[in-house]
Amino acid sequence: MVGRAFVAGLVALALVVHTPGPLRASGHCPAGVVALTFDDGPGVHTPAVLDALAARSVPATFFPVGRLVDQRPHVVRRAAGEGHVIANHTYGHENLTRLSDAQIRATVVRTTQAVERAQARPSPIVRPPYGATSARVDAVLRAAGYTPVLWTVDPQDWRGPSADTITWRVLGHLRAGSVVVLHDGSPRAPNTIAALPRIIDGAHARGFCFGVLDDAGAVRLPVASPPPPPPPRLVAAPQQVEVVSGRDRYATSVAVSRATWPDRVHTAVLAEAEAWADAVAGGVLAATVGGPLLLTRRDRLDTAVAEELGRLAPEVAYLVGPLDPAVEDAVWGQGVEVRRLRGVDRYATSELIAATAAAHGADASTLVVTTGRQFPDALAASALAAGERHPILLTRPAGDQERLGAAVERLGASRIWVVGGPAAVPDAAVAGLQGLERIAGATRTATAASLADRAAALGYERRPILVSGWRHPDGVSASGLAAHGRRPILLTASATLSPDAHAWIDRHGSRAVTVVGGPAAVGPGVLCQLRTGYDRPAC
């Protein structure tokens, strides 16, 4: 890997971006669980790496470069089929610290789409090339629904040391929770391949087991693989597909508003489109006051949103989160009373929104608690939260127990729906709260399906709303449509229909689906699969 010389000093930074929690298992893994990861492929040597792993039944996590995925999709498809995790190493192996925010988002999303085209499940974890990262890069990735991860053990195999040297550099530094970085896309990969059996056997002899990195970037023993994409077939009937979208994220929120609120309303809620957290929490307030959730630019009121406010003629507009004074002035200028809800951060803002929703009649006896670091769980929960008028509280992954407990007490909640697994919302964060129930799946799309199952049990329509699980702006607009029609939200990849969404639609006998978002969020291949009853060759 070119330019890795300066990375030697970044191992400590890896612990800041992500410190894999040790997972100690009894019996078979007395020393703990470690993870092998491979960067820069798929290359000509990747099949030999897969052969070496298969010979000893060891799983791994691959961080491929998107443009190489497009060149060798069959290799990625094989890796995924053999149980390995397929993550993200950007599309062109760019130094993310040198890219704009938009360029960062574009390169990781493009890689996700390449993995989808290869018919593999893309993990949301991203390894920045060269280990080059920053607080800004980290924030941009997390806001886009990705988790940045580095490594804790680096044998520098890309430099071409001998197999013996690679082996002792790895084995000498293994600890429970270690993440080992190796390279399947390097021209010097044959030495790495020769070292693999020795590394694996040596680690086993020391009492270690091999795991993978989960969607939160933590080292975990592998679980049952997600179901493979369904074979070409027709369900009893193709789906009727309605698409609600606009030319951009702002116009999409307007399109959802028009589909939900044909007449004037008393109150509207406005949030920033680029930052999902305030918008997701604000969806419950919008449903409670009986008005739309409109997404605008942070620094000015979007023209389409201004026109929609003119059509709806609300008397009051809640502005949630850090919208600039220019937005407030523009809303006042349309004769609408502005009420600001902004805390010191997204977590405090979610508390303000929850308290305001409760004051307007939301049912705060039950609260929805989910992570404030990534959007997919919160987005999937927004349909159920808004439909039941249960406020959403966002929580940090660590050190948030006292604040969260105080917020729950102030709101008088006696029941808590925790959305997402322990990697997203740790047990410690909700310890001591009454009436806990966790709703989670193995992946973001599985968690959404579990929430949709709960909605169906509560009598919601079996006509789900389908949104992107990897691009948030269009999807966060969907909560109002979901709440108004009491319909669940399912998440999908953009290139192909996610197996969890497919299974839910099939299991519940759905015959109509509403897609919220444009082709960049939910692509034409997904629409084709829905309209033809999943006849993949036709798509």
GIHU-V209188 format. One record per pair of residues at least 12 apart in sequence whose ideal C-beta (glycine too) atoms are under 10 Angstrom apart, sorted by the first residue. I is the first residue (numbers start at 1). J is the second residue. Records with the same first field share a line. If there is no record, write none. Layout:
BEGIN
I=J + J
END
This chain:
BEGIN
1=39 + 40 + 93 + 129 + 130 + 131 + 154 + 156 + 157 + 158 + 159 + 181 + 183 + 185 + 186
2=40 + 93 + 129 + 130 + 158
3=95 + 129 + 130 + 131 + 132
4=129 + 130 + 131 + 154 + 156 + 158 + 159 + 181 + 183
5=130 + 156 + 159
6=130 + 131 + 132
7=130 + 131 + 132 + 150 + 151 + 154 + 156 + 181
8=131 + 154 + 156
9=131
10=128 + 130 + 131 + 132 + 133 + 150 + 151 + 154
11=131 + 150 + 151 + 152 + 153 + 154 + 173
12=150 + 152
13=131 + 132 + 133 + 134 + 150
14=127 + 131 + 133 + 148 + 149 + 150 + 151 + 152 + 153 + 154 + 179 + 181
15=150 + 152
16=133 + 135 + 138 + 150
17=127 + 128 + 131 + 133 + 134 + 135 + 137 + 138 + 141 + 147 + 148 + 149 + 150 + 217
18=125 + 127 + 138 + 147 + 148 + 149 + 150 + 151 + 152 + 179 + 213 + 216 + 217 + 218
19=149 + 150 + 152 + 177 + 179 + 217 + 218
20=33 + 34 + 35 + 149 + 150 + 151 + 152 + 175 + 176 + 177 + 178 + 179 + 211 + 213 + 214 + 216 + 217 + 218 + 219 + 220
21=176 + 177 + 216 + 217 + 218 + 219 + 220 + 422 + 423 + 426
22=34 + 175 + 176 + 177 + 178 + 218 + 219
23=35 + 176 + 177 + 209 + 211 + 218 + 219 + 220 + 221
24=176 + 177 + 209
25=176 + 209 + 211 + 221
28=204 + 207 + 209 + 221
29=176 + 204 + 207 + 208 + 209 + 210 + 211 + 221
30=176 + 206 + 207 + 208 + 209
31=174 + 175 + 176 + 203 + 204 + 205 + 206 + 207 + 208 + 209
32=174 + 175 + 176 + 177 + 178 + 206 + 207 + 208 + 209 + 211 + 219
33=176 + 177 + 178 + 208 + 209 + 210 + 211 + 212 + 218 + 219 + 220 + 221 + 222
34=152 + 153 + 170 + 174 + 175 + 176 + 177 + 178 + 179 + 180 + 199 + 203 + 206 + 208 + 209 + 210 + 211 + 219
35=59 + 60 + 61 + 85 + 149 + 151 + 152 + 153 + 177 + 178 + 179 + 180 + 181 + 210 + 211 + 212 + 213 + 214 + 217 + 218 + 219 + 220
36=49 + 53 + 58 + 59 + 60 + 61 + 62 + 84 + 153 + 170 + 178 + 179 + 180 + 181 + 182 + 196 + 199 + 200 + 203 + 210 + 211 + 212
37=60 + 61 + 62 + 63 + 85 + 87 + 125 + 127 + 149 + 150 + 151 + 153 + 179 + 180 + 181 + 182 + 183 + 184 + 212 + 213
38=50 + 53 + 60 + 61 + 62 + 63 + 64 + 79 + 84 + 87 + 89 + 157 + 180 + 181 + 182 + 183 + 184 + 185 + 186 + 189 + 192
39=61 + 62 + 63 + 64 + 65 + 87 + 89 + 93 + 127 + 129 + 151 + 157 + 158 + 181 + 182 + 183 + 184 + 185 + 186
40=62 + 63 + 64 + 65 + 68 + 89 + 93 + 127 + 129 + 158 + 182 + 183 + 184 + 185 + 186 + 189
41=62 + 63 + 64 + 65 + 68 + 69 + 72 + 75 + 76 + 79 + 89 + 183 + 184 + 185 + 186 + 189
42=62 + 64 + 65 + 68 + 69 + 71 + 72 + 73 + 74 + 75 + 76 + 77 + 78 + 79 + 86 + 118 + 184 + 185
43=64 + 65 + 68 + 71 + 72 + 75 + 183 + 184 + 185 + 186 + 187 + 189
44=72 + 75 + 184 + 185 + 187 + 189
45=183 + 184 + 185 + 186 + 187 + 188 + 189 + 190 + 192 + 193
46=62 + 64 + 68 + 72 + 75 + 76 + 78 + 79 + 184 + 185 + 189 + 193
47=72 + 74 + 75 + 78 + 79 + 184
48=184 + 189 + 190 + 192 + 193 + 194 + 196
49=62 + 75 + 79 + 84 + 182 + 183 + 184 + 185 + 189 + 192 + 193 + 196
50=62 + 75 + 78 + 79 + 81 + 82 + 84 + 184
51=193 + 196
52=192 + 193 + 194 + 195 + 196 + 197 + 199 + 200
53=79 + 82 + 83 + 84 + 193 + 196 + 197 + 200 + 210
54=78 + 82 + 83 + 84
55=196 + 197 + 200
56=196 + 197 + 199 + 200 + 201 + 204 + 210
57=82 + 83 + 200 + 210
58=83 + 84 + 196 + 197 + 199 + 200 + 203 + 204 + 209 + 210 + 211 + 212 + 222
59=82 + 83 + 84 + 85 + 209 + 210 + 211 + 212 + 221 + 222 + 225
60=79 + 82 + 83 + 84 + 85 + 180 + 182 + 184 + 196 + 210 + 211 + 212 + 213 + 222
61=79 + 84 + 85 + 86 + 87 + 123 + 125 + 127 + 149 + 179 + 180 + 211 + 212 + 213 + 214 + 217 + 219
62=75 + 76 + 79 + 80 + 84 + 85 + 86 + 87 + 88 + 89 + 115 + 120 + 123 + 184 + 185 + 212
63=85 + 86 + 87 + 88 + 89 + 90 + 111 + 123 + 125 + 126 + 127 + 128 + 129 + 149 + 151 + 181 + 183 + 184 + 185 + 213
64=76 + 79 + 86 + 87 + 88 + 89 + 90 + 91 + 111 + 114 + 115 + 118 + 120 + 122 + 184 + 185
65=88 + 89 + 90 + 91 + 92 + 93 + 94 + 107 + 111 + 114 + 129 + 185
66=88 + 89 + 90 + 91 + 92 + 93 + 107 + 108 + 109 + 110 + 111 + 112 + 113 + 114 + 115 + 117
67=90 + 91 + 92 + 93 + 107 + 110 + 111 + 114
68=89 + 91 + 92 + 93 + 111 + 114 + 185
69=86 + 88 + 89 + 91 + 110 + 111 + 112 + 113 + 114 + 115 + 116 + 117 + 118 + 120 + 122
70=91 + 110 + 111 + 113 + 114 + 115 + 117 + 118
71=114
72=118
73=114 + 115 + 117 + 118 + 119 + 120
74=118 + 119
75=118 + 184
76=114 + 115 + 117 + 118 + 119 + 120 + 122
77=115 + 117 + 118 + 119 + 120
78=118 + 120
79=118 + 120 + 184
80=115 + 118 + 119 + 120 + 121 + 122 + 123 + 225 + 226 + 228
81=119 + 120 + 225 + 228
82=225
83=212 + 222 + 224 + 225
84=120 + 212 + 222 + 225
85=120 + 121 + 122 + 123 + 125 + 211 + 212 + 213 + 214 + 215 + 220 + 222 + 225
86=111 + 112 + 115 + 116 + 118 + 120 + 121 + 122 + 123 + 125
87=111 + 112 + 115 + 122 + 123 + 124 + 125 + 126 + 127 + 146 + 147 + 149 + 212 + 213 + 215 + 217
88=107 + 108 + 109 + 110 + 111 + 112 + 114 + 115 + 122 + 123 + 124 + 125 + 126 + 127 + 128 + 141 + 146 + 147 + 148 + 149
89=107 + 108 + 111 + 126 + 127 + 128 + 129 + 185
90=103 + 104 + 106 + 107 + 108 + 110 + 111 + 126 + 127 + 128 + 129
91=106 + 107 + 108 + 109 + 110 + 111 + 112 + 113 + 114
92=107 + 110 + 111 + 129
93=107 + 129 + 130 + 185
94=106 + 107 + 108 + 128 + 129 + 130 + 132
95=128 + 129 + 130 + 131 + 132 + 133 + 137
96=108 + 126 + 128 + 129 + 130 + 132 + 133 + 134 + 136 + 137 + 138 + 140 + 141 + 148
97=128 + 130 + 132 + 133 + 134 + 136 + 137
98=132 + 137
99=137 + 140
100=140
101=136 + 137 + 139 + 140 + 141 + 143 + 144 + 274
102=140 + 274
103=140
104=126 + 128 + 136 + 137 + 139 + 140 + 141 + 143 + 144 + 146
105=140 + 141 + 143 + 144 + 145 + 146 + 274 + 471
106=144
107=126 + 129
108=122 + 124 + 126 + 128 + 140 + 141 + 144 + 145 + 146 + 148 + 470
109=122 + 144 + 145 + 146 + 468 + 470 + 471 + 494 + 520 + 521
111=126 + 146
112=124 + 126 + 144 + 145 + 146 + 469 + 470 + 471 + 493 + 494 + 495
113=470 + 493 + 494 + 495 + 496 + 520 + 523
114=495
115=493 + 495
116=470 + 492 + 493 + 494 + 495 + 496 + 498 + 523 + 525 + 526
117=493 + 494 + 495 + 496 + 523 + 525
118=495
119=228 + 229 + 495 + 496 + 536
120=228 + 229 + 496
121=225 + 226 + 227 + 228 + 229 + 443 + 445 + 493 + 496 + 498 + 499 + 500
122=146 + 469 + 470 + 493 + 494 + 495
123=146 + 147 + 149 + 212 + 213 + 214 + 215 + 217 + 443 + 444
124=141 + 142 + 144 + 145 + 146 + 147 + 214 + 215 + 216 + 217 + 374 + 376 + 443 + 444 + 469 + 470
125=141 + 146 + 147 + 148 + 149 + 213 + 214 + 215 + 216 + 217 + 218
126=138 + 141 + 142 + 144 + 146 + 147 + 148 + 149 + 217
127=148 + 149 + 150 + 151 + 179 + 181 + 213 + 217
128=141 + 148 + 149 + 150
131=150 + 151 + 154 + 181
133=148 + 149 + 150
139=275
141=374
142=372 + 373 + 374 + 375
143=274 + 275 + 276 + 277 + 373 + 374 + 375 + 472
144=274 + 276 + 374 + 375 + 470 + 471 + 472 + 473
145=215 + 276 + 373 + 374 + 375 + 376 + 379 + 444 + 468 + 469 + 470 + 471 + 472 + 475
146=215 + 217 + 374 + 470
147=213 + 214 + 215 + 216 + 217 + 218 + 373 + 374 + 423 + 424
148=217
149=179 + 213 + 216 + 217 + 218
150=179 + 181 + 217
151=178 + 179 + 180 + 181 + 182
152=173 + 174 + 175 + 177 + 178 + 179 + 180 + 181 + 219
153=169 + 170 + 171 + 172 + 173 + 174 + 175 + 178 + 179 + 180 + 181 + 182
154=169 + 170 + 173 + 179 + 180 + 181 + 182
155=167 + 168 + 169 + 170 + 171 + 172 + 173 + 180 + 181 + 182 + 183 + 191 + 192 + 195 + 199
156=169 + 181 + 183
157=169 + 170 + 180 + 181 + 182 + 183 + 184 + 186 + 188 + 189 + 191 + 192 + 193 + 195
158=181 + 182 + 183 + 185 + 186 + 187 + 188 + 189 + 191 + 192
159=183 + 186 + 188 + 191
160=186 + 187 + 188 + 189 + 190 + 191 + 192
161=188 + 191 + 192 + 195
162=191 + 194 + 195
163=190 + 191 + 192 + 193 + 194 + 195 + 196 + 197 + 198 + 199
164=191 + 194 + 195 + 198
165=191 + 195
166=182 + 188 + 191 + 192 + 193 + 194 + 195 + 196 + 198 + 199
167=191 + 194 + 195 + 196 + 197 + 198 + 199 + 200 + 201 + 202
168=195 + 198 + 199 + 202
169=195 + 199
170=182 + 195 + 196 + 198 + 199 + 200 + 202 + 203
171=195 + 198 + 199 + 201 + 202 + 203 + 205 + 206 + 208
172=202
174=199 + 202 + 203 + 206 + 207 + 208
175=208
176=207 + 208 + 209 + 219
177=211 + 218 + 219
178=203 + 208 + 219
179=211 + 213 + 217 + 218 + 219
180=199 + 203 + 210
182=195 + 196 + 199
209=221 + 222
210=222
211=223
214=421 + 423 + 424 + 442 + 443
215=374 + 376 + 377 + 420 + 421 + 423 + 424 + 442 + 443 + 444 + 447
216=371 + 373 + 374 + 397 + 420 + 421 + 422 + 423 + 424
217=423
218=421 + 422 + 423
220=421 + 423
223=442 + 443
224=442
225=442
226=441 + 442 + 443 + 445 + 446 + 498 + 499 + 500 + 503
227=446 + 499 + 500 + 502 + 503
228=499
229=496 + 497 + 498 + 499 + 502 + 529 + 534 + 536
230=497 + 499 + 502 + 503 + 506 + 529 + 534 + 536
231=534 + 536
232=532 + 533 + 534 + 535 + 536 + 537 + 538 + 539
233=533 + 534 + 535 + 536
234=532 + 533 + 534 + 535 + 538
235=502 + 505 + 506 + 509 + 510 + 511 + 532 + 533 + 534 + 535
236=506 + 509 + 511 + 533
237=509 + 511 + 533
238=511 + 529 + 530 + 531 + 532 + 533 + 534 + 535
239=463 + 464 + 466 + 505 + 510 + 511 + 512 + 513 + 515 + 527 + 529 + 530 + 531 + 532 + 533 + 534
240=463 + 510 + 511 + 512 + 513 + 514 + 530 + 531
241=466 + 512 + 513 + 514 + 515 + 526 + 527 + 528 + 529 + 530 + 531
242=259 + 463 + 465 + 512 + 513 + 514 + 515 + 516
243=255 + 466 + 513 + 514 + 515 + 516 + 517 + 518 + 519 + 522 + 527
244=256 + 258 + 259 + 260 + 465 + 474 + 477 + 478 + 481 + 514 + 515 + 516 + 517 + 518
245=474 + 477 + 515 + 516 + 517 + 518 + 519 + 520 + 521 + 522
246=258 + 304 + 474 + 477 + 517 + 518
247=304 + 518
248=273 + 295 + 302 + 304 + 473 + 474 + 518 + 520
249=273 + 274 + 295 + 296 + 297 + 302 + 471 + 472 + 473 + 474 + 475 + 476 + 477 + 517 + 518 + 520 + 521
250=273 + 294 + 295 + 296 + 297 + 301 + 302 + 303 + 304 + 305 + 306 + 308 + 473 + 477
251=295 + 302 + 303 + 304 + 305 + 307 + 308 + 474 + 477 + 518
252=273 + 295 + 304 + 473 + 474 + 475 + 476 + 477 + 478 + 516 + 517 + 518 + 521
253=270 + 271 + 273 + 279 + 292 + 293 + 294 + 295 + 296 + 302 + 304 + 305 + 308 + 473 + 474 + 476 + 477 + 478 + 480 + 516
254=292 + 294 + 295 + 296 + 302 + 304 + 305 + 306 + 307 + 308 + 309 + 311 + 477
255=304 + 308 + 474 + 477 + 481 + 516 + 517 + 518
256=292 + 293 + 294 + 295 + 465 + 474 + 476 + 477 + 478 + 479 + 480 + 481 + 482 + 484 + 514 + 516 + 517
257=286 + 291 + 292 + 293 + 294 + 295 + 304 + 305 + 308 + 309 + 311 + 312 + 477 + 480 + 481
258=292 + 308 + 311 + 312
259=292 + 480 + 481 + 484 + 485 + 514 + 516
260=286 + 287 + 291 + 292 + 293 + 477 + 478 + 480 + 481 + 482 + 483 + 484 + 485
261=286 + 290 + 291 + 292 + 308 + 311 + 312 + 314 + 480 + 484
262=311 + 312
263=311 + 312 + 313
264=291 + 311 + 312 + 313 + 314 + 315
265=286 + 289 + 290 + 291 + 292 + 309 + 311 + 312 + 313 + 314 + 315 + 316
266=289 + 290 + 291 + 312 + 313 + 314 + 315 + 316
267=285 + 286 + 288 + 289 + 290 + 291 + 292 + 312 + 314 + 315 + 316 + 317 + 318 + 336 + 337 + 339 + 360
268=286 + 289 + 290 + 291 + 292 + 293 + 294 + 305 + 308 + 309 + 312 + 313 + 314 + 315 + 316 + 317 + 318 + 319 + 331 + 336
269=281 + 282 + 283 + 284 + 285 + 286 + 287 + 288 + 289 + 291 + 292 + 293 + 294 + 295 + 314 + 316 + 317 + 318 + 319 + 320 + 339 + 341 + 353 + 356 + 357 + 480
270=282 + 286 + 292 + 293 + 294 + 295 + 296 + 301 + 302 + 305 + 309 + 317 + 318 + 319 + 320 + 321 + 323 + 327 + 328 + 331 + 336 + 338
271=283 + 285 + 286 + 293 + 294 + 295 + 296 + 298 + 318 + 319 + 320 + 321 + 322 + 323 + 341 + 349 + 353 + 476 + 477
272=295 + 296 + 297 + 298 + 299 + 319 + 320 + 321 + 322 + 323 + 324 + 327 + 473
273=294 + 295 + 296 + 297 + 298 + 302 + 305 + 472 + 473 + 474 + 476 + 477
274=295 + 296 + 297 + 298 + 472 + 473
275=295 + 298 + 321 + 322 + 323 + 346 + 375 + 472 + 473 + 476
276=295 + 346 + 372 + 374 + 375 + 376 + 378 + 379 + 382 + 472 + 473 + 475 + 476
277=320 + 321 + 345 + 346 + 347 + 349 + 350 + 371 + 372 + 373 + 374 + 375 + 378 + 392 + 394 + 472 + 476
278=319 + 320 + 321 + 322 + 323 + 341 + 342 + 343 + 346 + 349 + 350 + 352 + 353 + 394 + 476
279=293 + 294 + 295 + 320 + 321 + 375 + 378 + 379 + 382 + 472 + 473 + 475 + 476 + 477 + 479
280=293 + 346 + 350 + 353 + 368 + 370 + 372 + 375 + 377 + 378 + 379 + 380 + 381 + 382 + 385 + 386 + 392 + 394 + 472 + 475 + 476 + 479
281=320 + 321 + 341 + 346 + 347 + 349 + 350 + 351 + 352 + 353 + 354 + 357 + 368 + 370 + 372 + 378 + 382 + 385 + 391 + 392 + 393 + 394 + 479
282=294 + 295 + 318 + 319 + 320 + 321 + 341 + 349 + 350 + 353 + 356 + 357 + 382 + 386 + 392 + 476 + 479 + 480
283=320 + 353 + 357 + 378 + 379 + 381 + 382 + 383 + 385 + 386 + 392 + 476 + 477 + 478 + 479 + 480 + 482 + 483
284=350 + 353 + 354 + 356 + 357 + 358 + 362 + 363 + 364 + 368 + 381 + 382 + 385 + 386 + 387 + 388 + 389 + 390 + 391 + 392 + 479 + 483
285=318 + 320 + 341 + 352 + 353 + 354 + 355 + 356 + 357 + 358 + 359 + 360 + 362 + 386 + 389 + 391 + 392
286=318 + 320 + 353 + 357 + 386 + 479 + 480 + 483 + 484
287=357 + 362 + 382 + 383 + 385 + 386 + 387 + 388 + 389 + 479 + 480 + 482 + 483 + 484
288=353 + 356 + 357 + 358 + 359 + 360 + 361 + 362 + 363 + 386 + 389 + 390 + 391 + 483
289=314 + 316 + 318 + 356 + 357 + 360 + 361 + 362
290=360 + 361 + 484
291=312 + 314 + 316 + 317 + 318 + 480
292=305 + 308 + 309 + 312 + 314 + 477 + 480 + 481 + 484
293=318 + 320 + 382 + 386 + 476 + 477 + 478 + 479 + 480 + 481 + 483
294=306 + 308 + 309 + 312 + 314 + 317 + 477 + 480
295=473 + 474 + 476 + 477
296=308 + 309 + 319 + 323 + 327 + 330 + 331
297=323 + 324 + 326 + 327
298=321 + 322 + 323 + 324 + 326 + 327
299=323 + 324 + 325 + 326 + 327
300=323 + 324 + 326 + 327 + 329 + 330
301=323 + 324 + 326 + 327 + 328 + 329 + 330 + 331 + 333 + 334
302=327 + 330
305=327 + 330 + 331
306=327 + 330 + 331 + 333 + 334
309=330 + 331 + 334 + 335 + 336
310=334 + 335 + 336
312=336
313=334 + 335 + 336
314=331 + 334 + 335 + 336 + 337
315=335 + 336 + 337
316=331 + 336 + 337 + 338 + 339
317=331 + 332 + 334 + 336 + 337 + 338 + 339 + 340
318=337 + 338 + 339 + 340 + 341 + 352 + 353 + 356 + 357 + 360
319=331 + 338 + 339 + 340 + 341 + 342
320=339 + 340 + 341 + 342 + 343 + 349 + 350 + 352 + 353 + 356
321=340 + 341 + 342 + 343 + 345 + 346 + 349 + 350 + 352 + 353
322=340 + 342 + 343 + 345 + 346 + 349
323=338 + 340 + 342
325=340
328=340
339=356
340=352
341=353 + 354 + 355 + 356 + 357
345=372 + 394 + 396
346=372 + 373 + 394 + 396
347=372 + 393 + 394 + 395 + 396 + 400 + 403 + 404 + 407
348=394 + 403 + 407
349=372 + 394
350=369 + 370 + 372 + 378 + 391 + 392 + 393 + 394 + 395 + 407
351=391 + 393 + 394 + 403 + 404 + 406 + 407 + 408 + 410 + 411
353=391 + 392 + 393 + 394
354=367 + 368 + 390 + 391 + 392 + 393 + 394 + 407 + 408 + 410 + 411 + 413
355=391 + 407 + 410 + 411
356=391
357=385 + 386 + 389 + 390 + 391 + 392 + 411
358=389 + 390 + 391 + 410 + 411 + 412 + 413
360=389
361=389
362=385 + 386 + 388 + 389 + 390 + 391 + 411
363=388 + 389 + 390 + 391 + 413 + 415
364=389 + 390 + 391 + 408 + 410 + 411 + 412 + 413 + 414
365=390 + 411 + 412 + 413 + 414 + 415 + 435
366=385 + 388 + 389 + 390 + 391 + 411 + 413 + 414 + 415 + 416 + 417 + 435 + 437
367=385 + 390 + 391 + 392 + 393 + 404 + 407 + 408 + 411 + 412 + 413 + 414 + 415 + 416 + 417 + 418 + 433 + 435
368=381 + 382 + 384 + 385 + 386 + 388 + 390 + 391 + 392 + 393 + 394 + 413 + 416 + 417 + 418 + 419 + 439 + 451
369=381 + 391 + 392 + 393 + 394 + 395 + 400 + 404 + 407 + 408 + 413 + 416 + 417 + 418 + 419 + 420 + 425 + 429 + 430 + 433 + 436 + 438
370=382 + 385 + 392 + 393 + 394 + 395 + 417 + 418 + 419 + 420 + 424 + 425 + 439 + 440 + 447
371=394 + 395 + 396 + 397 + 400 + 418 + 419 + 420 + 421 + 423 + 424 + 425 + 426 + 429
372=392 + 393 + 394 + 395 + 396 + 397 + 400 + 424 + 425
373=394 + 395 + 396 + 397 + 424 + 425
374=397 + 420 + 424 + 444 + 472
375=444 + 469 + 470 + 471 + 472 + 473 + 475 + 476
376=419 + 420 + 424 + 443 + 444 + 445 + 447 + 448 + 467 + 468 + 469 + 470 + 472 + 475 + 491
377=418 + 419 + 420 + 421 + 424 + 425 + 439 + 440 + 441 + 444 + 447 + 448 + 451 + 469 + 491
378=392 + 394 + 419 + 420 + 424 + 472 + 476 + 479
379=444 + 448 + 467 + 468 + 469 + 472 + 475 + 476 + 478 + 479 + 489 + 491
380=419 + 420 + 439 + 441 + 444 + 445 + 446 + 447 + 448 + 449 + 450 + 451 + 452 + 467 + 469 + 475 + 488 + 489 + 490 + 491
381=417 + 418 + 419 + 420 + 439 + 447 + 448 + 451 + 454 + 479 + 489
382=419 + 451 + 467 + 475 + 476 + 477 + 478 + 479 + 480 + 482 + 483 + 489
383=448 + 451 + 452 + 455 + 460 + 464 + 465 + 467 + 478 + 479 + 480 + 481 + 482 + 483 + 485 + 486 + 487 + 488 + 489 + 490
384=417 + 419 + 439 + 451 + 452 + 454 + 455 + 458 + 460 + 479 + 482 + 483 + 486 + 488 + 489
385=417 + 419 + 451 + 479 + 482 + 483
386=478 + 479 + 480 + 481 + 482 + 483 + 484 + 486 + 489
387=455 + 458 + 460 + 479 + 482 + 483 + 484 + 485 + 486 + 487 + 488 + 489
388=417 + 454 + 455 + 458 + 460 + 483 + 486
389=483
390=413 + 415 + 416 + 417
391=407 + 411 + 413
392=417 + 419 + 479
393=407 + 408 + 411 + 413 + 416
394=425
395=407 + 418 + 420 + 424 + 425 + 426 + 429 + 430
396=425 + 426 + 429
397=422 + 423 + 424 + 425 + 426 + 428 + 429
398=426 + 428 + 429
399=426 + 428 + 429
400=425 + 426 + 428 + 429 + 430
401=426 + 428 + 429 + 430 + 431 + 432 + 433
402=432
403=429
404=416 + 425 + 429 + 430 + 431 + 432 + 433
405=429 + 430 + 431 + 432 + 433
408=430 + 432 + 433 + 434 + 435
409=433 + 434
413=433 + 434 + 435
414=433 + 434 + 435
415=433 + 434 + 435 + 436 + 437
416=430 + 433 + 434 + 435 + 436 + 437 + 438
417=435 + 436 + 437 + 438 + 439 + 451 + 454
418=430 + 433 + 436 + 437 + 438 + 439 + 440
419=437 + 438 + 439 + 440 + 447 + 448 + 450 + 451 + 454
420=438 + 439 + 440 + 441 + 444 + 447
421=438 + 439 + 440 + 441 + 442 + 443 + 446 + 447
422=438 + 440
423=440
424=440 + 444 + 447
425=438 + 440
437=454
438=450
439=451 + 453 + 454
441=453 + 500
442=500
443=469 + 491 + 498 + 499 + 500
444=469 + 470 + 491 + 498 + 500
445=469 + 490 + 491 + 492 + 493 + 497 + 498 + 499 + 500 + 501 + 502 + 503 + 504
446=491 + 498 + 499 + 500 + 501 + 503 + 504
447=469 + 491 + 500
448=464 + 466 + 467 + 469 + 488 + 489 + 490 + 491 + 492 + 498 + 500 + 501 + 504
449=464 + 488 + 490 + 491 + 498 + 499 + 500 + 501 + 502 + 503 + 504 + 505 + 507
450=500 + 504
451=488 + 489 + 490 + 491
452=464 + 465 + 487 + 488 + 489 + 490 + 491 + 500 + 501 + 504 + 505 + 507 + 508 + 510
453=488 + 504 + 507 + 508
454=488
455=482 + 486 + 487 + 488 + 489
456=488 + 504 + 507 + 508 + 510
458=486 + 488
459=486
460=482 + 485 + 486 + 487 + 488
461=482 + 485 + 486 + 487 + 488 + 508 + 510 + 512
462=487 + 488 + 504 + 505 + 507 + 508 + 509 + 510 + 511 + 512
463=485 + 486 + 487 + 488 + 505 + 508 + 510 + 511 + 512 + 513 + 514
464=482 + 487 + 488 + 489 + 490 + 501 + 504 + 505 + 508 + 510 + 512 + 513 + 514 + 515
465=478 + 479 + 481 + 482 + 485 + 487 + 488 + 489 + 490 + 513 + 514 + 515 + 516
466=478 + 488 + 489 + 490 + 491 + 492 + 497 + 498 + 501 + 505 + 513 + 514 + 515 + 516 + 517 + 521 + 522 + 526 + 527 + 530
467=479 + 482 + 489 + 490 + 491 + 492 + 501 + 514 + 515 + 516 + 517 + 521 + 522
468=491 + 492 + 493 + 494 + 498 + 515 + 516 + 517 + 518 + 520 + 521 + 522 + 523 + 526
469=489 + 490 + 491 + 492 + 493 + 494 + 498 + 500 + 501 + 521 + 522
470=491 + 492 + 493 + 494 + 521
471=494 + 517 + 518 + 520 + 521 + 522
472=517 + 521
473=517 + 518 + 520 + 521
474=515 + 516 + 517 + 518 + 520 + 521 + 522
475=489 + 491 + 492 + 516 + 517 + 521 + 522
476=516
477=516 + 517
478=514 + 515 + 516 + 517
479=516
481=514 + 516
482=514 + 516
485=514
487=512 + 513 + 514
488=504 + 508 + 510
489=514 + 516
490=502 + 504 + 505 + 510 + 513
492=513 + 515 + 517 + 521 + 522 + 523 + 526 + 529 + 530
493=522 + 523 + 525 + 526
494=517 + 519 + 520 + 521 + 522 + 523 + 524 + 525 + 526
495=522 + 523 + 524 + 525 + 526
496=523 + 525 + 526 + 528 + 529 + 534 + 536 + 539
497=513 + 522 + 523 + 525 + 526 + 527 + 528 + 529 + 530 + 534 + 536 + 539
498=526
501=513 + 526 + 529 + 530
502=526 + 529 + 530 + 534
505=530 + 534
506=533 + 534
510=530
512=530
513=526 + 527 + 530 + 531
515=527 + 530
524=539
525=539
526=539
527=539
END
